[in-house]
Amino acid sequence: MQNALIADVVNMTKSPLVESEIGLLAILLSVLAVIFWVDQHPVIGRIFKVIPALVFCYFAPTALTAFHIIPAKAELYEWVKEFVLPASLLLLTIALDLPAIVRLGPKAGIMLLAGTLGIVIGGPIALFLCQDSVGPDAWRPLSYLAGSWIGGGANAVAVQRSFGASGADIGPIIVVDVAVANVWTGCLLFLAGRHAKVDSWFKGDTSAITKLEAKMHDFQERVARIPSIGDLIIILALGFGLSWASHVAVDWFMRDEAFAAFTEKRFGDFAWKVVLATMLGVLLSFTPVRNLEGAGASKIGGVMIYLLVACIGAQADFDRLKEAQGFLLIGVIWIFIHIAVLLTVGWLIRAPFFFIAVGSQANVGGAASAPVVAGAFSPVLAPVGVLLAIAGYVLGTVCGIFCIWLCQRVVGAG
């Protein structure tokens, strides 16, 4: 009786204080509001000269999750990912200058491939160093992580299925995936606020990025106007309307068995929804709709991105790491090898840190976080993250399978 009472008390303390979806949304928006209020404060705001505000937007919800104030899993997080993310990308893309992005040159692609290479070789090396602590069959659950860190969730499932890993097998890996990837994303958000110093060390040529950013800002100033209620309603209708249309279109195509099979094996339907919403934004950037940027289209898209950052941070449930201690060291070594390859290649080709950071997140984070990291440098650069993330989806399954094939060779399996 007493033991049961103690168990009930423990479970109550671990249950989140706020479980209502509207309450959760209110808390996350309040956290963002406080952070931006502090950012504008003449004294307290000085802290953001050292640590970018976006880092607090990310880790403040993580702290709330750790103290069981908000849940690590909620329908709101999925809704923001499913509908708000495509809407934000569309609104950030309608002012896109596609020819200027093309003129950024090949270094962005090189850094994406360098990030992929780091994941492919990092897995086998990490497993070789830690195989005594995880056993000879560890390569099977690692299949999920290989796909996730090269493309995203859809690629993770595809690689997992390719090697017959069950849901029970990958339970600890999902915890490692979220924890390690989220910490690395937080580090990139921090460094994005200090990218000038990093670029000076790499001697990276940032002229093309600076020109693109300046050109986008010039366009914003040229079309800027005080938005009317009609403007704001049109922007919201455009963002959420076409986000919903992307979902409807992809769901319609998924009725075709051949398309559905192809999608499940390679990309996942969410990837297509993000791609379609982004492509609609690109098409609209060649029309007069582009002038909605003057009424604040990208600012509304930016608000959505910050909400997405808060939702991603809230899902970082580090309490469960103790369940995956055997694989945690593998994940840490793996990500460090990925980082080492990125930094080495970036230093050799003198790549701007922007390409290094976004190239990494296009692999490890996918479409959900690559535009967030790109937007941390400048909101107008978020579409670059989307385009690289799409390329990451293409590479994910094939390179993930090759990575696990190497892992099998390490332990003498297969």
C-alpha positions, 0 to 999 in steps of 0.5 A: 500500500505504501509502495503504491502510494509512493509510486503514485507520487513519483508518477505525479511529479513526472507528469507535466504540469501543463498538458492542455494543447492551448496552454502549451501554445500559450507557454511557448509563445510567452517564453518567446515573448519574454526572450524578445522583450529581454533582447530589447532591454538596454541592460539585460539584453546585453547577454544576447551579444554573447549568446544569440536569442535563438539559443534561448528560444531553443533551450528554454523549452528544453528546461521546461520539459526537464522540470516536467512543466510541459510535455516532451510529446504533444500533438501541438509539436506535430501540428507545428511541424506538419502545417506551420513549417511548410507555411513558414517556408512558403512565406520565407520563399516568396521573396526568394531570388533564385538566380542569386542563390545559384550564384552562391557557387558549389561550396554549399553542395560540397559541404553537404556531401562532406557532412554525409561522408562524415556520417557514413564513416563515423558510424563504423568508426564509432561502432568499432571503438564501442562494440564491447559495450553494445554487443555484436548486433548493435549495427541493426538498431544503428540503421535507424540513426544512419538514415536519420542523420543523413536525410531525416525521419523517413530515411531512418525508417527506410534504412531501418526496414532495410535491415529488419530492425524492429521498433523495440530495437530502435527505442534507445536509438531514438533517444540518442538521436534526439539528444545528440542531434539537439545539442549539436543544433543548439551549438550551431545556433550559438555559433551562428551568432558569432559566425564572423569570428568563425569565418575569420578563422576559416578565411571563408569567402562570404562575399556571395552570401553577403551580396544575396543577403544585401539584395534581399534586404534592398528588395524588402526596403523597396517594397516595404509598407505599413501592412493593412488588415487585408495584407495580413489576412492574405499572408496568413491565408496564403501560408496556411492555405498552400500548406494545406493544399500541399498536404491534400495533393501529396495525400492524393498522390499517395493513393497510387500504390506505386507512388506510395511504395516509392515514397515510403522507401525513399522520402516519406510523405512529409518530405514531399509536402515540404518540397511542394510547399517550397516549390510553390513559394519559388514559383510565387517568387516570380509573380507579383505575389512577391511584393507581399514581402513589403507587408511582412510576409517573411516576418510572419514566416519568421514568427512561425520558425521561432515557434518551430524552434521552441517546439523542437527544443521542448521535445529534447527529453534528456531524462531518458538518456539513462535508458540508452547509455550503451549507445550514447557514446557511439552517438557522441563519437559519431557526431564528432567525426561528422563535425571533424570532417565538416571542419576539415573540408570547410577549412581546405576549401575556405567555405563560409561557416554558413555552408558548414552549419547548413550542410551539417543540418541538411544531413542531421536535422533535415527540413525541420531544422536546416532552415532554422539554422540558415535563418539564424544567420539571416531570415532571408537565407532560410530557403537555402537550408530548405534546398540543401535539406531536399538534397539530404533526403535524396542521399539519405537512404542509399548512403545510410544503407552503405553506412550500415553495410560498413558497420556489418563489416566492422563486427563481422556480420552480414 
